[in-house]
Amino acid sequence: CERASSLLKYKMEKDPEVAALNIQGVYQLQGGIDKYFKEFPKGGYWKGKNYTFDRRYAHVPVGTTAAAATAGTTATSNEAEQQHDDGIPLSKCEACHKPWDQYRGKRRCPTCGVPSLICKECSHNGVKLDHTIRCDLCVQQNITTKSQIRQQEEQATLEYEERMAQKGMTTILRPSTANNTTHDYDGEPPPSVAAAPNPNNITRLKLSNMCRNHMTEDILMET
């Protein structure tokens, strides 16, 4: 939840499509999704399933069509109970694109590595699951190689470090291509950065990608 909240706040600021939604705030459920399901067993305003990392595979309100489908039984909820849950999967099989929301098997997206949504028919009927079968997000962003994922992660880290430096909350240390050592802004923060209050004289360092074969305590102390 914390990661999702942070991501949504970031996209509200940086993504024009999300900003256009005019979201007024991001809130987290007290007690989490599990408590919400217990208080609203028929689903409330919940849609879809909550992916879990255990043998349940998915977590849903007990009184919904989705819960019956997950358990392999026939739904008995009436129309009012299904106001926010029609039982139709929100996701689809990455191979044939039919509605599907059950994670089975061990296949992962060949580019980003997240578990793949592959339906039973595609899993058991010999459908070729090659590198072109990717998760929806990689398809939308035209991610075709693992190196593109690494570049995205490095760019996100760089932007985060820059934001923290602008707030005076960290000093950026990066590898030097000349001698495999690290350095900051020549010992001085960027001119536009105002020093943050630091009454206890605490020094915070953000260290990234140090080579253990070349980094020594003396180099760190010099920096």
Salt bridges, closest charged atoms under 4 A:
ASP15 OD2 - LYS11 NZ 3.15
ASP34 OD2 - LYS38 NZ 3.22
ASP34 OD1 - HIS59 NE2 3.47
ASP54 OD2 - ARG56 NE 3.06
GLU81 OE2 - LYS42 NZ 3.35
ASP101 OD1 - LYS49 NZ 3.19
GLU121 OE1 - LYS98 NZ 2.81
GLU161 OE1 - ARG174 NE 3.68
GLU161 OE2 - LYS206 NZ 3.84
GLU162 OE2 - ARG174 NH2 3.04
